Amino acid sequence: MTKIFRVGGMECEGCAKSVERAVRAAVPDAEVTVDLAGGLVTVDEAAEQVVAAAITEAGFEFLGLE
């Protein structure tokens, strides 16, 4: 099941890459897509808590699910 996470603090391409790397490390088998302009991260087959923790640990704000 695909989940869309809202992320605060992604302001540049480097930020988006940091979030993508963190989420991929937390859920290596999932497909991860980052939408910088929308402040969204789409992840297939991942637990909300795992992705939220990865976003927070990368220094960004988890704002809930879309």
KOLLUMSE-745660 format. One record per residue: residue number from 1; y, z, x of N, C-alpha, C in turn. Coordinates in steps of 0.2 Angstrom, whole numbers, plus 5000, padded with zeros to 4 digits. Last residue first. Layout:
N
NUM / Y / Z / X / Y / Z / X / Y / Z / X;
...
END
This chain:
66
66 / 5062 / 5020 / 4997 / 5066 / 5015 / 4993 / 5063 / 5015 / 4986;
65 / 5061 / 5037 / 5001 / 5058 / 5031 / 5000 / 5062 / 5026 / 4996;
64 / 5072 / 5046 / 5013 / 5067 / 5045 / 5008 / 5065 / 5038 / 5007;
63 / 5079 / 5046 / 5025 / 5083 / 5047 / 5019 / 5078 / 5046 / 5012;
62 / 5078 / 5052 / 5041 / 5074 / 5049 / 5035 / 5077 / 5051 / 5029;
61 / 5089 / 5048 / 5054 / 5088 / 5052 / 5048 / 5083 / 5048 / 5043;
60 / 5084 / 5048 / 5071 / 5087 / 5045 / 5066 / 5085 / 5049 / 5059;
59 / 5076 / 5052 / 5083 / 5083 / 5053 / 5082 / 5087 / 5050 / 5077;
58 / 5063 / 5051 / 5083 / 5066 / 5045 / 5086 / 5074 / 5047 / 5086;
57 / 5059 / 5060 / 5074 / 5058 / 5062 / 5081 / 5062 / 5057 / 5085;
56 / 5062 / 5054 / 5062 / 5066 / 5059 / 5064 / 5065 / 5061 / 5071;
55 / 5052 / 5044 / 5062 / 5059 / 5042 / 5062 / 5064 / 5048 / 5064;
54 / 5041 / 5052 / 5063 / 5042 / 5047 / 5068 / 5049 / 5045 / 5068;
53 / 5041 / 5058 / 5050 / 5042 / 5062 / 5056 / 5043 / 5058 / 5062;
52 / 5040 / 5047 / 5042 / 5046 / 5051 / 5041 / 5047 / 5055 / 5048;
51 / 5027 / 5043 / 5045 / 5032 / 5039 / 5046 / 5039 / 5043 / 5046;
50 / 5020 / 5055 / 5040 / 5019 / 5052 / 5047 / 5025 / 5048 / 5049;
49 / 5023 / 5056 / 5027 / 5025 / 5061 / 5032 / 5024 / 5059 / 5039;
48 / 5018 / 5044 / 5021 / 5025 / 5045 / 5021 / 5027 / 5051 / 5026;
47 / 5005 / 5035 / 5030 / 5007 / 5041 / 5026 / 5014 / 5042 / 5027;
46 / 5003 / 5017 / 5027 / 5005 / 5023 / 5032 / 5007 / 5029 / 5027;
45 / 5001 / 5003 / 5024 / 4996 / 5008 / 5025 / 4998 / 5014 / 5029;
44 / 5016 / 4995 / 5031 / 5009 / 4995 / 5027 / 5005 / 5000 / 5029;
43 / 5033 / 4998 / 5030 / 5027 / 5000 / 5033 / 5021 / 4999 / 5028;
42 / 5049 / 4994 / 5033 / 5044 / 4993 / 5028 / 5037 / 4994 / 5032;
41 / 5065 / 5002 / 5033 / 5059 / 5001 / 5037 / 5053 / 5000 / 5032;
40 / 5082 / 4999 / 5032 / 5076 / 5000 / 5029 / 5070 / 4999 / 5034;
39 / 5096 / 4996 / 5032 / 5094 / 5002 / 5034 / 5087 / 5004 / 5032;
38 / 5100 / 4983 / 5030 / 5098 / 4987 / 5024 / 5097 / 4994 / 5026;
37 / 5102 / 4979 / 5043 / 5107 / 4978 / 5039 / 5106 / 4983 / 5033;
36 / 5088 / 4980 / 5049 / 5094 / 4984 / 5051 / 5100 / 4984 / 5046;
35 / 5073 / 4982 / 5044 / 5079 / 4978 / 5041 / 5085 / 4982 / 5043;
34 / 5058 / 4981 / 5052 / 5064 / 4984 / 5051 / 5069 / 4980 / 5049;
33 / 5041 / 4982 / 5048 / 5046 / 4978 / 5048 / 5053 / 4982 / 5047;
32 / 5024 / 4984 / 5053 / 5031 / 4987 / 5053 / 5036 / 4982 / 5053;
31 / 5007 / 4987 / 5049 / 5013 / 4981 / 5050 / 5019 / 4985 / 5049;
30 / 4997 / 4998 / 5058 / 5001 / 4996 / 5052 / 5006 / 4991 / 5054;
29 / 4991 / 5004 / 5069 / 4987 / 4998 / 5065 / 4991 / 4996 / 5059;
28 / 4999 / 5014 / 5074 / 4998 / 5008 / 5077 / 4994 / 5002 / 5074;
27 / 5009 / 5025 / 5069 / 5004 / 5021 / 5065 / 5003 / 5014 / 5068;
26 / 5017 / 5029 / 5080 / 5014 / 5034 / 5075 / 5008 / 5031 / 5071;
25 / 5021 / 5018 / 5086 / 5017 / 5022 / 5090 / 5014 / 5027 / 5085;
24 / 5028 / 5012 / 5076 / 5022 / 5008 / 5078 / 5018 / 5013 / 5082;
23 / 5039 / 5021 / 5075 / 5034 / 5020 / 5069 / 5028 / 5017 / 5071;
22 / 5045 / 5019 / 5088 / 5042 / 5025 / 5086 / 5037 / 5025 / 5080;
21 / 5048 / 5005 / 5087 / 5044 / 5008 / 5092 / 5041 / 5014 / 5090;
20 / 5058 / 5005 / 5076 / 5051 / 5001 / 5076 / 5046 / 5004 / 5081;
19 / 5068 / 5013 / 5082 / 5064 / 5015 / 5076 / 5057 / 5012 / 5075;
18 / 5072 / 5005 / 5092 / 5069 / 5012 / 5094 / 5065 / 5015 / 5088;
17 / 5076 / 4994 / 5086 / 5070 / 4993 / 5090 / 5067 / 5000 / 5092;
16 / 5087 / 4999 / 5079 / 5082 / 4996 / 5075 / 5075 / 4996 / 5080;
15 / 5095 / 5002 / 5090 / 5093 / 5008 / 5086 / 5087 / 5005 / 5082;
14 / 5097 / 4989 / 5095 / 5094 / 4994 / 5099 / 5091 / 5000 / 5095;
13 / 5105 / 4984 / 5085 / 5099 / 4981 / 5086 / 5094 / 4986 / 5091;
12 / 5113 / 4998 / 5077 / 5113 / 4992 / 5081 / 5106 / 4990 / 5082;
11 / 5112 / 5009 / 5068 / 5119 / 5005 / 5068 / 5119 / 4999 / 5073;
10 / 5104 / 5020 / 5059 / 5103 / 5013 / 5063 / 5109 / 5009 / 5063;
9 / 5107 / 5031 / 5052 / 5109 / 5031 / 5059 / 5107 / 5025 / 5063;
8 / 5094 / 5033 / 5040 / 5101 / 5034 / 5042 / 5102 / 5034 / 5050;
7 / 5082 / 5023 / 5031 / 5084 / 5026 / 5038 / 5091 / 5027 / 5039;
6 / 5070 / 5023 / 5019 / 5077 / 5022 / 5020 / 5078 / 5026 / 5027;
5 / 5055 / 5014 / 5018 / 5058 / 5020 / 5020 / 5065 / 5018 / 5021;
4 / 5043 / 5007 / 5008 / 5049 / 5006 / 5011 / 5053 / 5012 / 5012;
3 / 5025 / 5004 / 5009 / 5031 / 5008 / 5008 / 5037 / 5006 / 5011;
2 / 5011 / 4996 / 5003 / 5017 / 4995 / 5007 / 5022 / 5000 / 5004;
1 / 4994 / 5000 / 5004 / 5000 / 5000 / 5000 / 5006 / 5000 / 5004;
END
